[in-house]
Amino acid sequence: MNNKKLFFIISLILIIASSCSNNKKDDFKTLDLISYGIPLKVKAPEGTIVKTEDMGIVKDITLKNGDGYFIQILNSTALSNDISKIKKERLEEVKKSPYFSKIILDENNGFIYEKKMNDTLVNYDFRYIKIQGDQQYTFQTGLYGMFTKDQVMKMYESIK
């Protein structure tokens, strides 16, 4: 095989590999939630379905796109502006679960954690808190579904 053909084949492989592995947060589009009564912008896959439910004290907003992107946002009046205190409370709640296994990522406004459902089944979830004016927004994975570590990392980054 001559050098030109070899160069062409290697270049083609690199281009294909690069386009396949580019499925990152950068592929997400800005989704403005103001039309749903939420003054926030997040990154989400194109075609994400947004549903809101006003339950009086709490507003429940879900963002869903296929099986790999499902975020729930709980919105309520902020009782405190101390995000570290709120995060600590959420972390304590999560650790009480019999399925809690370990913290994967711990940051000022949130964390990602592992849930061991049994010896072979592992699921991932997160909590992230935003305070805006007198409103508190708590982000987490949707209530149902199984998520890989990569899916949860991607969702977590998309709402920051």
Steps between C-alpha positions, in 0.01 A plus 500: 500500500646838409540786746215708350246220542621427853480870591147522354381191692649620830351848449159352423512281813596799716219713358240226559629429851501870581141550383379195694666604825378859484171422676576729791336792677617715206241321283228619735310818419398774739147440624335809647238397757347849537203405281423231762510755782855415607764773453782253427699385201648152474674301231292214361485276196292639216141380526497478881144486633425735790210434738401710799268426787410761759435322829441816703808529720727328247520519123620181330673542163623202298732505199501174304665383182517125446630267769831680558385851588239543773528787747256604769508853641318575823428872546386654826546812708851506643497461878873573511760659274770273644562256216760305698243436775234391248749277318603342830133424578450340156815294547381376840162402345672307220736318738200368697389296198578128530624514139753781555849375418741792463553859390648529151534881479463759776480870412378816673148494350451129448620143480477182297460168675481129436210277603556126524165335440647149549832322441488553125270799445645850544318827434614863523326819607580859595379802689579858402367812671450848355364801686363780286339792683262344750469175302680170554550249217608146582608292200519119495451212259142414413315285750505187288771359277845352524792724415867433438773706658569669163133589447475653847827692459367642173162598653673654802727712281207607282321679784795684652 
